[in-house]
Amino acid sequence: MAEESAQRKTRWPELVFVNFCTAARIIEKENPDVKAIKILVDSPRIQNFDISRVWVDCNIEERVVKVPSVG
């Protein structure tokens, strides 16, 4: 199983400008090991690296503005 997890997707550049709800659904479908977490762009966040988390930076219109990636 660890080998299967190692091959899961870790970055989603195609989701920039997509609505958060759609982006979160795609992220969690393509990598069931992670949870997509919405955060307002440039807001403070926990700095630890977590392989089960994907920060999804959004603007006030809930559009993704940075490439989501595991961490």
Sequence and secondary structure as in RCSB ss.txt:
>XXXX:A:sequence
MAEESAQRKTRWPELVFVNFCTAARIIEKENPDVKAIKILVDSPRIQNFDISRVWVDCNIEERVVKVPSVG
>XXXX:A:secstr
 HHHHHTS  B GGGTTSBHHHHHHHHHHH TT EEEEEETT     S  TTEEEEEE TT BB S  EE 
